[in-house]
């Protein structure tokens, strides 16, 4: 539909109706053979798999579970928690008095 929208806008620059573009796109799709549709169906399948992978990771994150494909390693996450402060005063801080 992305490609069709571009082509349709080039042929009909004054048309601003989303419904007209959708209807024309649907008519075009119905008139295509299975062979013509194949590349578009393949791209849609790839996008669906990617979407499902991302949704699974997102839902895990919402549930508070660690994501296996996290950008940060466990040590990096632990280092950040240590930097935030544990409430303890180090020997270096005491020497500054």
Backbone as XML, in Angstrom:
<?xml version="1.0"?>
<chain id="A" units="angstrom">
  <residue number="1" name="UNK">
    <atom name="N" x="0.833" y="-1.193" z="0.000"/>
    <atom name="CA" x="0.000" y="0.000" z="0.000"/>
    <atom name="C" x="0.874" y="1.252" z="0.000"/>
  </residue>
  <residue number="2" name="UNK">
    <atom name="N" x="2.075" y="1.166" z="0.612"/>
    <atom name="CA" x="2.958" y="2.334" z="0.635"/>
    <atom name="C" x="3.315" y="2.788" z="-0.776"/>
  </residue>
  <residue number="3" name="UNK">
    <atom name="N" x="3.720" y="1.835" z="-1.589"/>
    <atom name="CA" x="4.088" y="2.155" z="-2.976"/>
    <atom name="C" x="2.875" y="2.635" z="-3.758"/>
  </residue>
  <residue number="4" name="UNK">
    <atom name="N" x="1.742" y="1.984" z="-3.536"/>
    <atom name="CA" x="0.534" y="2.364" z="-4.260"/>
    <atom name="C" x="0.125" y="3.793" z="-3.927"/>
  </residue>
  <residue number="5" name="UNK">
    <atom name="N" x="0.222" y="4.165" z="-2.654"/>
    <atom name="CA" x="-0.144" y="5.539" z="-2.256"/>
    <atom name="C" x="0.687" y="6.571" z="-3.002"/>
  </residue>
  <residue number="6" name="UNK">
    <atom name="N" x="2.000" y="6.305" z="-3.094"/>
    <atom name="CA" x="2.885" y="7.244" z="-3.803"/>
    <atom name="C" x="2.478" y="7.378" z="-5.263"/>
  </residue>
  <residue number="7" name="UNK">
    <atom name="N" x="2.241" y="6.246" z="-5.913"/>
    <atom name="CA" x="1.845" y="6.262" z="-7.319"/>
    <atom name="C" x="0.503" y="6.955" z="-7.496"/>
  </residue>
  <residue number="8" name="UNK">
    <atom name="N" x="-0.429" y="6.683" z="-6.612"/>
    <atom name="CA" x="-1.760" y="7.278" z="-6.713"/>
    <atom name="C" x="-1.690" y="8.793" z="-6.545"/>
  </residue>
  <residue number="9" name="UNK">
    <atom name="N" x="-0.875" y="9.247" z="-5.596"/>
    <atom name="CA" x="-0.755" y="10.695" z="-5.385"/>
    <atom name="C" x="-0.122" y="11.392" z="-6.585"/>
  </residue>
  <residue number="10" name="UNK">
    <atom name="N" x="0.812" y="10.704" z="-7.257"/>
    <atom name="CA" x="1.422" y="11.285" z="-8.454"/>
    <atom name="C" x="0.400" y="11.416" z="-9.576"/>
  </residue>
  <residue number="11" name="UNK">
    <atom name="N" x="-0.463" y="10.424" z="-9.713"/>
    <atom name="CA" x="-1.477" y="10.436" z="-10.778"/>
    <atom name="C" x="-2.659" y="11.331" z="-10.438"/>
  </residue>
  <residue number="12" name="UNK">
    <atom name="N" x="-2.959" y="11.485" z="-9.152"/>
    <atom name="CA" x="-4.114" y="12.267" z="-8.694"/>
    <atom name="C" x="-3.669" y="13.264" z="-7.624"/>
  </residue>
  <residue number="13" name="UNK">
    <atom name="N" x="-2.895" y="14.282" z="-7.978"/>
    <atom name="CA" x="-2.346" y="15.205" z="-6.972"/>
    <atom name="C" x="-3.392" y="16.039" z="-6.226"/>
  </residue>
  <residue number="14" name="UNK">
    <atom name="N" x="-4.566" y="16.223" z="-6.805"/>
    <atom name="CA" x="-5.574" y="17.053" z="-6.148"/>
    <atom name="C" x="-6.476" y="16.257" z="-5.211"/>
  </residue>
  <residue number="15" name="UNK">
    <atom name="N" x="-6.421" y="14.947" z="-5.269"/>
    <atom name="CA" x="-7.284" y="14.109" z="-4.432"/>
    <atom name="C" x="-6.727" y="14.060" z="-3.017"/>
  </residue>
  <residue number="16" name="UNK">
    <atom name="N" x="-7.514" y="14.446" z="-2.046"/>
    <atom name="CA" x="-7.108" y="14.440" z="-0.641"/>
    <atom name="C" x="-7.871" y="13.387" z="0.166"/>
  </residue>
  <residue number="17" name="UNK">
    <atom name="N" x="-8.705" y="12.597" z="-0.487"/>
    <atom name="CA" x="-9.549" y="11.633" z="0.200"/>
    <atom name="C" x="-8.790" y="10.345" z="0.526"/>
  </residue>
  <residue number="18" name="UNK">
    <atom name="N" x="-8.685" y="10.043" z="1.816"/>
    <atom name="CA" x="-8.039" y="8.812" z="2.258"/>
    <atom name="C" x="-8.874" y="7.613" z="1.819"/>
  </residue>
  <residue number="19" name="UNK">
    <atom name="N" x="-10.177" y="7.759" z="1.874"/>
    <atom name="CA" x="-11.078" y="6.678" z="1.484"/>
    <atom name="C" x="-10.906" y="6.324" z="0.006"/>
  </residue>
  <residue number="20" name="UNK">
    <atom name="N" x="-10.732" y="7.335" z="-0.836"/>
    <atom name="CA" x="-10.568" y="7.088" z="-2.264"/>
    <atom name="C" x="-9.268" y="6.335" z="-2.543"/>
  </residue>
  <residue number="21" name="UNK">
    <atom name="N" x="-8.218" y="6.697" z="-1.832"/>
    <atom name="CA" x="-6.934" y="6.014" z="-2.003"/>
    <atom name="C" x="-7.055" y="4.569" z="-1.526"/>
  </residue>
  <residue number="22" name="UNK">
    <atom name="N" x="-7.703" y="4.352" z="-0.410"/>
    <atom name="CA" x="-7.897" y="3.007" z="0.120"/>
    <atom name="C" x="-8.734" y="2.140" z="-0.803"/>
  </residue>
  <residue number="23" name="UNK">
    <atom name="N" x="-9.788" y="2.719" z="-1.335"/>
    <atom name="CA" x="-10.655" y="1.967" z="-2.250"/>
    <atom name="C" x="-9.894" y="1.607" z="-3.521"/>
  </residue>
  <residue number="24" name="UNK">
    <atom name="N" x="-9.153" y="2.552" z="-4.069"/>
    <atom name="CA" x="-8.377" y="2.285" z="-5.277"/>
    <atom name="C" x="-7.303" y="1.230" z="-5.010"/>
  </residue>
  <residue number="25" name="UNK">
    <atom name="N" x="-6.684" y="1.299" z="-3.842"/>
    <atom name="CA" x="-5.678" y="0.298" z="-3.472"/>
    <atom name="C" x="-6.283" y="-1.085" z="-3.339"/>
  </residue>
  <residue number="26" name="UNK">
    <atom name="N" x="-7.456" y="-1.161" z="-2.745"/>
    <atom name="CA" x="-8.158" y="-2.444" z="-2.616"/>
    <atom name="C" x="-8.539" y="-3.022" z="-3.965"/>
  </residue>
  <residue number="27" name="UNK">
    <atom name="N" x="-9.014" y="-2.153" z="-4.840"/>
    <atom name="CA" x="-9.366" y="-2.612" z="-6.191"/>
    <atom name="C" x="-8.141" y="-3.135" z="-6.929"/>
  </residue>
  <residue number="28" name="UNK">
    <atom name="N" x="-7.030" y="-2.434" z="-6.784"/>
    <atom name="CA" x="-5.781" y="-2.852" z="-7.429"/>
    <atom name="C" x="-5.340" y="-4.211" z="-6.888"/>
  </residue>
  <residue number="29" name="UNK">
    <atom name="N" x="-5.408" y="-4.382" z="-5.574"/>
    <atom name="CA" x="-5.002" y="-5.648" z="-4.941"/>
    <atom name="C" x="-5.860" y="-6.813" z="-5.450"/>
  </residue>
  <residue number="30" name="UNK">
    <atom name="N" x="-7.166" y="-6.584" z="-5.535"/>
    <atom name="CA" x="-8.078" y="-7.635" z="-5.996"/>
    <atom name="C" x="-7.791" y="-8.043" z="-7.434"/>
  </residue>
  <residue number="31" name="UNK">
    <atom name="N" x="-7.309" y="-7.115" z="-8.225"/>
    <atom name="CA" x="-7.059" y="-7.408" z="-9.636"/>
    <atom name="C" x="-5.705" y="-8.102" z="-9.871"/>
  </residue>
  <residue number="32" name="UNK">
    <atom name="N" x="-4.856" y="-8.150" z="-8.846"/>
    <atom name="CA" x="-3.529" y="-8.756" z="-8.992"/>
    <atom name="C" x="-3.598" y="-10.283" z="-8.879"/>
  </residue>
  <residue number="33" name="UNK">
    <atom name="N" x="-2.696" y="-10.963" z="-9.595"/>
    <atom name="CA" x="-2.600" y="-12.418" z="-9.498"/>
    <atom name="C" x="-1.792" y="-12.791" z="-8.255"/>
  </residue>
  <residue number="34" name="UNK">
    <atom name="N" x="-1.813" y="-14.085" z="-7.904"/>
    <atom name="CA" x="-1.045" y="-14.547" z="-6.743"/>
    <atom name="C" x="0.445" y="-14.289" z="-6.947"/>
  </residue>
  <residue number="35" name="UNK">
    <atom name="N" x="0.918" y="-14.444" z="-8.163"/>
    <atom name="CA" x="2.337" y="-14.208" z="-8.458"/>
    <atom name="C" x="2.697" y="-12.739" z="-8.249"/>
  </residue>
  <residue number="36" name="UNK">
    <atom name="N" x="1.777" y="-11.836" z="-8.623"/>
    <atom name="CA" x="2.016" y="-10.403" z="-8.435"/>
    <atom name="C" x="2.000" y="-10.020" z="-6.954"/>
  </residue>
  <residue number="37" name="UNK">
    <atom name="N" x="1.180" y="-10.723" z="-6.183"/>
    <atom name="CA" x="1.049" y="-10.430" z="-4.757"/>
    <atom name="C" x="2.195" y="-11.014" z="-3.936"/>
  </residue>
  <residue number="38" name="UNK">
    <atom name="N" x="2.869" y="-12.037" z="-4.440"/>
    <atom name="CA" x="3.870" y="-12.786" z="-3.681"/>
    <atom name="C" x="4.930" y="-11.913" z="-3.000"/>
  </residue>
  <residue number="39" name="UNK">
    <atom name="N" x="5.554" y="-10.949" z="-3.696"/>
    <atom name="CA" x="6.577" y="-10.146" z="-3.009"/>
    <atom name="C" x="6.002" y="-9.324" z="-1.847"/>
  </residue>
  <residue number="40" name="UNK">
    <atom name="N" x="4.784" y="-8.854" z="-2.006"/>
    <atom name="CA" x="4.153" y="-8.055" z="-0.952"/>
    <atom name="C" x="3.786" y="-8.928" z="0.246"/>
  </residue>
  <residue number="41" name="UNK">
    <atom name="N" x="3.328" y="-10.144" z="-0.033"/>
    <atom name="CA" x="2.980" y="-11.080" z="1.032"/>
    <atom name="C" x="4.243" y="-11.470" z="1.803"/>
  </residue>
  <residue number="42" name="UNK">
    <atom name="N" x="5.350" y="-11.669" z="1.099"/>
    <atom name="CA" x="6.615" y="-12.025" z="1.751"/>
    <atom name="C" x="7.082" y="-10.912" z="2.687"/>
  </residue>
  <residue number="43" name="UNK">
    <atom name="N" x="6.999" y="-9.674" z="2.245"/>
    <atom name="CA" x="7.395" y="-8.537" z="3.084"/>
    <atom name="C" x="6.475" y="-8.450" z="4.299"/>
  </residue>
  <residue number="44" name="UNK">
    <atom name="N" x="5.191" y="-8.671" z="4.099"/>
    <atom name="CA" x="4.244" y="-8.614" z="5.213"/>
    <atom name="C" x="4.558" y="-9.695" z="6.245"/>
  </residue>
  <residue number="45" name="UNK">
    <atom name="N" x="4.916" y="-10.894" z="5.798"/>
    <atom name="CA" x="5.275" y="-11.972" z="6.720"/>
    <atom name="C" x="6.518" y="-11.620" z="7.527"/>
  </residue>
  <residue number="46" name="UNK">
    <atom name="N" x="7.528" y="-11.046" z="6.862"/>
    <atom name="CA" x="8.749" y="-10.636" z="7.562"/>
    <atom name="C" x="8.443" y="-9.589" z="8.617"/>
  </residue>
  <residue number="47" name="UNK">
    <atom name="N" x="7.622" y="-8.619" z="8.260"/>
    <atom name="CA" x="7.261" y="-7.567" z="9.207"/>
    <atom name="C" x="6.458" y="-8.122" z="10.375"/>
  </residue>
  <residue number="48" name="UNK">
    <atom name="N" x="5.622" y="-9.109" z="10.109"/>
    <atom name="CA" x="4.816" y="-9.719" z="11.163"/>
    <atom name="C" x="5.715" y="-10.444" z="12.164"/>
  </residue>
  <residue number="49" name="UNK">
    <atom name="N" x="6.697" y="-11.186" z="11.671"/>
    <atom name="CA" x="7.624" y="-11.896" z="12.553"/>
    <atom name="C" x="8.396" y="-10.896" z="13.411"/>
  </residue>
  <residue number="50" name="UNK">
    <atom name="N" x="8.872" y="-9.814" z="12.796"/>
    <atom name="CA" x="9.611" y="-8.788" z="13.538"/>
    <atom name="C" x="8.719" y="-8.131" z="14.598"/>
  </residue>
  <residue number="51" name="UNK">
    <atom name="N" x="7.492" y="-7.842" z="14.223"/>
    <atom name="CA" x="6.534" y="-7.243" z="15.158"/>
    <atom name="C" x="6.297" y="-8.157" z="16.353"/>
  </residue>
  <residue number="52" name="UNK">
    <atom name="N" x="6.082" y="-9.447" z="16.088"/>
    <atom name="CA" x="5.826" y="-10.393" z="17.166"/>
    <atom name="C" x="7.031" y="-10.518" z="18.090"/>
  </residue>
  <residue number="53" name="UNK">
    <atom name="N" x="8.249" y="-10.494" z="17.536"/>
    <atom name="CA" x="9.460" y="-10.557" z="18.349"/>
    <atom name="C" x="9.559" y="-9.336" z="19.257"/>
  </residue>
  <residue number="54" name="UNK">
    <atom name="N" x="9.297" y="-8.168" z="18.691"/>
    <atom name="CA" x="9.370" y="-6.940" z="19.479"/>
    <atom name="C" x="8.279" y="-6.889" z="20.551"/>
  </residue>
  <residue number="55" name="UNK">
    <atom name="N" x="7.088" y="-7.359" z="20.221"/>
    <atom name="CA" x="6.002" y="-7.364" z="21.201"/>
    <atom name="C" x="6.308" y="-8.318" z="22.351"/>
  </residue>
  <residue number="56" name="UNK">
    <atom name="N" x="6.917" y="-9.459" z="22.045"/>
    <atom name="CA" x="7.279" y="-10.411" z="23.084"/>
    <atom name="C" x="8.284" y="-9.776" z="24.046"/>
  </residue>
  <residue number="57" name="UNK">
    <atom name="N" x="9.290" y="-9.094" z="23.498"/>
    <atom name="CA" x="10.297" y="-8.426" z="24.324"/>
    <atom name="C" x="9.652" y="-7.301" z="25.145"/>
  </residue>
  <residue number="58" name="UNK">
    <atom name="N" x="8.763" y="-6.553" z="24.538"/>
    <atom name="CA" x="8.076" y="-5.458" z="25.224"/>
    <atom name="C" x="7.226" y="-5.985" z="26.373"/>
  </residue>
  <residue number="59" name="UNK">
    <atom name="N" x="6.485" y="-7.044" z="26.116"/>
    <atom name="CA" x="5.626" y="-7.605" z="27.159"/>
    <atom name="C" x="6.445" y="-8.187" z="28.310"/>
  </residue>
  <residue number="60" name="UNK">
    <atom name="N" x="7.595" y="-8.774" z="27.997"/>
    <atom name="CA" x="8.481" y="-9.260" z="29.050"/>
    <atom name="C" x="8.958" y="-8.094" z="29.907"/>
  </residue>
  <residue number="61" name="UNK">
    <atom name="N" x="9.301" y="-7.005" z="29.246"/>
    <atom name="CA" x="9.783" y="-5.821" z="29.960"/>
    <atom name="C" x="8.685" y="-5.281" z="30.881"/>
  </residue>
  <residue number="62" name="UNK">
    <atom name="N" x="7.463" y="-5.240" z="30.387"/>
    <atom name="CA" x="6.354" y="-4.761" z="31.204"/>
    <atom name="C" x="6.109" y="-5.669" z="32.401"/>
  </residue>
  <residue number="63" name="UNK">
    <atom name="N" x="6.327" y="-6.954" z="32.211"/>
    <atom name="CA" x="6.104" y="-7.914" z="33.288"/>
    <atom name="C" x="7.244" y="-7.903" z="34.298"/>
  </residue>
  <residue number="64" name="UNK">
    <atom name="N" x="8.297" y="-7.130" z="34.013"/>
    <atom name="CA" x="9.410" y="-7.021" z="34.943"/>
    <atom name="C" x="10.436" y="-8.116" z="34.797"/>
  </residue>
  <residue number="65" name="UNK">
    <atom name="N" x="10.341" y="-8.864" z="33.728"/>
    <atom name="CA" x="11.314" y="-9.920" z="33.483"/>
    <atom name="C" x="12.471" y="-9.347" z="32.703"/>
  </residue>
  <residue number="66" name="UNK">
    <atom name="N" x="13.655" y="-9.947" z="32.893"/>
    <atom name="CA" x="14.817" y="-9.494" z="32.141"/>
    <atom name="C" x="14.701" y="-9.969" z="30.709"/>
  </residue>
  <residue number="67" name="UNK">
    <atom name="N" x="15.078" y="-9.116" z="29.803"/>
    <atom name="CA" x="15.056" y="-9.440" z="28.383"/>
    <atom name="C" x="16.369" y="-10.097" z="27.999"/>
  </residue>
  <residue number="68" name="UNK">
    <atom name="N" x="16.306" y="-11.230" z="27.320"/>
    <atom name="CA" x="17.509" y="-11.933" z="26.894"/>
    <atom name="C" x="18.326" y="-11.109" z="25.913"/>
  </residue>
  <residue number="69" name="UNK">
    <atom name="N" x="17.678" y="-10.255" z="25.169"/>
    <atom name="CA" x="18.366" y="-9.467" z="24.154"/>
    <atom name="C" x="18.584" y="-8.033" z="24.625"/>
  </residue>
  <residue number="70" name="UNK">
    <atom name="N" x="18.765" y="-7.848" z="25.916"/>
    <atom name="CA" x="18.938" y="-6.520" z="26.481"/>
    <atom name="C" x="20.214" y="-5.874" z="25.957"/>
  </residue>
  <residue number="71" name="UNK">
    <atom name="N" x="20.181" y="-4.553" z="25.837"/>
    <atom name="CA" x="21.356" y="-3.809" z="25.392"/>
    <atom name="C" x="22.429" y="-3.775" z="26.468"/>
  </residue>
  <residue number="72" name="UNK">
    <atom name="N" x="22.050" y="-3.980" z="27.704"/>
    <atom name="CA" x="23.004" y="-3.892" z="28.805"/>
    <atom name="C" x="23.212" y="-5.269" z="29.413"/>
  </residue>
  <residue number="73" name="UNK">
    <atom name="N" x="24.426" y="-5.548" z="29.744"/>
    <atom name="CA" x="24.712" y="-6.798" z="30.435"/>
    <atom name="C" x="24.321" y="-6.648" z="31.898"/>
  </residue>
  <residue number="74" name="UNK">
    <atom name="N" x="24.250" y="-7.773" z="32.605"/>
    <atom name="CA" x="23.880" y="-7.725" z="34.014"/>
    <atom name="C" x="24.887" y="-6.913" z="34.819"/>
  </residue>
  <residue number="75" name="UNK">
    <atom name="N" x="26.174" y="-7.005" z="34.455"/>
    <atom name="CA" x="27.187" y="-6.261" z="35.205"/>
    <atom name="C" x="27.014" y="-4.764" z="35.014"/>
  </residue>
  <residue number="76" name="UNK">
    <atom name="N" x="26.623" y="-4.337" z="33.813"/>
    <atom name="CA" x="26.403" y="-2.908" z="33.592"/>
    <atom name="C" x="25.226" y="-2.413" z="34.414"/>
  </residue>
  <residue number="77" name="UNK">
    <atom name="N" x="24.178" y="-3.197" z="34.496"/>
    <atom name="CA" x="23.016" y="-2.816" z="35.278"/>
    <atom name="C" x="23.391" y="-2.737" z="36.752"/>
  </residue>
  <residue number="78" name="UNK">
    <atom name="N" x="24.151" y="-3.713" z="37.246"/>
    <atom name="CA" x="24.580" y="-3.702" z="38.644"/>
    <atom name="C" x="25.502" y="-2.524" z="38.937"/>
  </residue>
  <residue number="79" name="UNK">
    <atom name="N" x="26.366" y="-2.176" z="37.997"/>
    <atom name="CA" x="27.256" y="-1.027" z="38.183"/>
    <atom name="C" x="26.449" y="0.255" z="38.346"/>
  </residue>
  <residue number="80" name="UNK">
    <atom name="N" x="25.389" y="0.417" z="37.550"/>
    <atom name="CA" x="24.564" y="1.616" z="37.648"/>
    <atom name="C" x="23.880" y="1.686" z="39.006"/>
  </residue>
  <residue number="81" name="UNK">
    <atom name="N" x="23.428" y="0.558" z="39.513"/>
    <atom name="CA" x="22.779" y="0.542" z="40.822"/>
    <atom name="C" x="23.769" y="0.922" z="41.904"/>
  </residue>
  <residue number="82" name="UNK">
    <atom name="N" x="25.021" y="0.457" z="41.784"/>
    <atom name="CA" x="26.050" y="0.799" z="42.764"/>
    <atom name="C" x="26.356" y="2.290" z="42.746"/>
  </residue>
  <residue number="83" name="UNK">
    <atom name="N" x="26.360" y="2.885" z="41.552"/>
    <atom name="CA" x="26.668" y="4.309" z="41.419"/>
    <atom name="C" x="25.592" y="5.176" z="42.048"/>
  </residue>
  <residue number="84" name="UNK">
    <atom name="N" x="24.349" y="4.705" z="42.046"/>
    <atom name="CA" x="23.255" y="5.487" z="42.605"/>
    <atom name="C" x="23.402" y="5.668" z="44.104"/>
  </residue>
  <residue number="85" name="UNK">
    <atom name="N" x="24.218" y="4.838" z="44.712"/>
    <atom name="CA" x="24.499" y="5.007" z="46.137"/>
    <atom name="C" x="23.761" y="3.997" z="46.973"/>
  </residue>
  <residue number="86" name="UNK">
    <atom name="N" x="24.486" y="3.425" z="47.877"/>
    <atom name="CA" x="23.872" y="2.451" z="48.772"/>
    <atom name="C" x="23.643" y="3.046" z="50.150"/>
  </residue>
  <residue number="87" name="UNK">
    <atom name="N" x="23.994" y="4.324" z="50.310"/>
    <atom name="CA" x="23.809" y="4.968" z="51.599"/>
    <atom name="C" x="25.030" y="4.855" z="52.486"/>
  </residue>
  <residue number="88" name="UNK">
    <atom name="N" x="26.019" y="4.101" z="52.046"/>
    <atom name="CA" x="27.237" y="3.937" z="52.830"/>
    <atom name="C" x="28.229" y="5.029" z="52.476"/>
  </residue>
  <residue number="89" name="UNK">
    <atom name="N" x="29.054" y="5.387" z="53.412"/>
    <atom name="CA" x="30.092" y="6.374" z="53.189"/>
    <atom name="C" x="31.404" y="5.632" z="52.999"/>
  </residue>
  <residue number="90" name="UNK">
    <atom name="N" x="32.093" y="5.904" z="51.910"/>
    <atom name="CA" x="33.365" y="5.217" z="51.662"/>
    <atom name="C" x="34.478" y="5.885" z="52.450"/>
  </residue>
  <residue number="91" name="UNK">
    <atom name="N" x="35.618" y="5.200" z="52.522"/>
    <atom name="CA" x="36.780" y="5.741" z="53.236"/>
    <atom name="C" x="37.238" y="7.035" z="52.578"/>
  </residue>
  <residue number="92" name="UNK">
    <atom name="N" x="37.140" y="7.120" z="51.265"/>
    <atom name="CA" x="37.570" y="8.331" z="50.547"/>
    <atom name="C" x="36.725" y="9.527" z="50.971"/>
  </residue>
  <residue number="93" name="UNK">
    <atom name="N" x="35.407" y="9.310" z="51.148"/>
    <atom name="CA" x="34.518" y="10.401" z="51.549"/>
    <atom name="C" x="34.856" y="10.877" z="52.965"/>
  </residue>
  <residue number="94" name="UNK">
    <atom name="N" x="35.250" y="9.942" z="53.833"/>
    <atom name="CA" x="35.554" y="10.305" z="55.210"/>
    <atom name="C" x="36.835" y="11.116" z="55.280"/>
  </residue>
  <residue number="95" name="UNK">
    <atom name="N" x="37.809" y="10.894" z="54.379"/>
    <atom name="CA" x="39.077" y="11.609" z="54.391"/>
    <atom name="C" x="38.913" y="13.068" z="54.016"/>
  </residue>
  <residue number="96" name="UNK">
    <atom name="N" x="37.840" y="13.416" z="53.326"/>
    <atom name="CA" x="37.627" y="14.788" z="52.878"/>
    <atom name="C" x="37.257" y="15.724" z="54.019"/>
  </residue>
  <residue number="97" name="UNK">
    <atom name="N" x="36.895" y="15.206" z="55.174"/>
    <atom name="CA" x="36.477" y="16.048" z="56.300"/>
    <atom name="C" x="37.569" y="16.846" z="56.821"/>
  </residue>
</chain>
